[in-house]
Amino acid sequence: MQNNLSADLYEAEFNEDGRTALTGVAQWGFISAMVGLISLAINLLVMVVDVARFSNSGAVSALFGSLFTTAISLVLNLTLLAATQKIKLAMEQSDQEEFILGLSKLARYFKILGIITIIALVIFGIAAIFFTIVTVSKVSFS
């Protein structure tokens, strides 16, 4: 049963509704990636202006921290953009190879996003525990 299901899934063809849905997914993914890249460019511009205006060591160290998050955001948005372009091309040309490439890039996007989310949750959880311990240790029980 499992083998038949897998074979049917890999040989599936999309009807017009499926193509429309996947084209819509690609379109909204493209819009999301473009908005992310535009906001990233604006953020970089604001960072550079702030560093130029306040050129002290605090601003420079904040710039390096922001560059790290900027690099992550750039990788995420470019990965999403590449995935949506492959899926859109696959739907236009009925090309299964391009579709598989698009799906693999989309899977990579979600893997990166998931790993970053897990790391952020762990950091916030550790910070919450730390601040709770510090707050409780300052409370006097007299």
FENQUI-V590278 format. One line per field, one symbol per residue. ss: DSSP state (2 for helix, 1 for strand, 0 for the rest). burial: I if it has 16 or more other C-alpha atoms within 10 Angstrom, else O. A space follows every 50 residues. Layout:
# FENQUI-V590278
ss = ???
burial = ???
This chain:
# FENQUI-V590278
ss = 02222222220000022222222222222222222222222222222222 22220022222222222222222222222222222222222220022222 222222222222222222222222222222222222220000
burial = OOOOOOOOOOOOOOOOOOIOOIIOOIIOIIOOIIOIIOOIOOOIOOIIOO IOOOOOOOIIOOIOOOOOOIOOIIOIIIIIIIIIIIIIIIIOOOOIOIIO IIIOIIOIIOOIOOOOOOOOOOOOOOOOOOOOOOOOOOOOOO
